[in-house]
Amino acid sequence: MYFIKKSIKSSLIFIKGLLPGNFSENLPKKNQQKAHDYSQLDWGIDYIFEPINLGKGGYMTGIGKGIKIHDYIILQKEGKYYRYQVEQIDYYSDPPDMWIASLKEISVQ
């Protein structure tokens, strides 16, 4: 057991020496924002979006797993695309993939 621990520790030191800078800086980031495209779904049927502040933000109820704070939601209405960032999100307990989120507009195309 001592040999295995020493071997693993030596390997990590060797790998760390090969990587420039701080070891943790070179690891893949786990908390990167993702974009979730709801633009092909029907507004008011597949999800509910309630705009606030003249559409600069809103509350959305939808279905989907893996949506987190700071992720992006892409919506479409009347041929226009809207990009929102998730400020807060809460998942329902039943069904577990249903959620409600507070969104703020990032860009309009």
C-alpha positions in Angstrom: 0.0 0.0 0.0 2.9 2.4 0.8 4.4 1.7 -2.6 1.1 2.6 -4.4 0.7 5.9 -2.5 4.3 6.9 -3.1 4.0 5.9 -6.8 0.8 8.0 -7.3 2.3 11.0 -5.5 5.5 10.8 -7.6 3.4 10.6 -10.8 1.4 13.7 -9.8 4.5 15.6 -9.1 6.0 14.6 -12.5 2.8 15.6 -14.3 2.6 18.9 -12.5 6.2 19.6 -13.5 5.3 19.1 -17.2 2.5 21.6 -17.2 3.4 25.2 -17.3 1.9 27.5 -14.6 -0.4 26.4 -11.9 -1.6 22.8 -12.2 -5.3 23.7 -11.7 -5.2 26.3 -14.4 -4.5 23.7 -17.0 -7.4 21.4 -16.1 -10.7 21.6 -18.0 -13.1 24.0 -16.4 -16.2 22.3 -15.0 -18.3 25.3 -14.6 -18.4 26.6 -18.2 -21.7 28.1 -19.3 -23.8 26.1 -21.8 -26.4 27.4 -24.3 -29.7 25.6 -24.3 -31.6 26.2 -27.5 -35.4 26.4 -27.0 -35.9 28.4 -30.3 -37.4 25.5 -32.1 -40.0 24.9 -29.4 -43.3 26.7 -29.2 -43.5 29.7 -26.9 -46.6 29.3 -24.7 -47.0 25.5 -25.5 -43.7 23.8 -24.8 -42.5 26.4 -22.3 -43.9 29.6 -20.7 -42.0 32.8 -20.8 -43.2 35.8 -18.9 -41.3 39.0 -19.9 -40.5 41.7 -17.4 -38.8 45.1 -17.9 -40.0 45.4 -21.5 -38.5 42.0 -22.3 -35.1 42.7 -20.8 -35.7 39.8 -18.5 -38.3 37.3 -17.6 -39.4 34.2 -15.8 -39.4 31.0 -17.7 -40.9 27.6 -16.9 -39.6 24.7 -19.1 -38.5 21.2 -19.2 -34.9 20.0 -19.5 -32.1 18.7 -17.4 -28.7 20.2 -16.7 -29.6 23.9 -16.9 -27.6 25.9 -14.3 -27.1 29.5 -13.2 -25.1 31.5 -15.8 -26.1 29.2 -18.6 -27.8 30.7 -21.7 -31.3 30.1 -23.0 -32.0 30.9 -26.7 -35.6 31.7 -27.5 -37.4 32.7 -30.7 -40.5 34.7 -31.2 -41.9 35.9 -34.5 -38.7 35.2 -36.3 -36.5 37.0 -33.8 -33.9 35.3 -31.6 -33.4 36.2 -28.0 -30.5 35.2 -25.7 -31.0 35.2 -22.0 -28.7 34.2 -19.1 -30.1 32.2 -16.2 -29.9 34.3 -13.0 -31.7 31.8 -10.7 -33.2 28.4 -11.4 -35.3 26.0 -9.3 -36.2 22.5 -10.3 -39.6 21.0 -9.4 -39.6 17.7 -7.5 -42.3 16.2 -9.8 -41.5 16.0 -12.7 -37.8 16.4 -11.8 -36.8 17.8 -15.2 -39.3 20.8 -15.0 -37.9 24.1 -13.8 -38.6 27.8 -13.3 -35.9 30.3 -13.9 -35.3 34.1 -13.7 -33.6 35.2 -16.9 -31.9 38.4 -18.1 -31.5 39.4 -21.7 -27.9 39.2 -23.1 -28.4 40.0 -26.8 -31.0 40.3 -29.4 -30.4 39.3 -33.0 
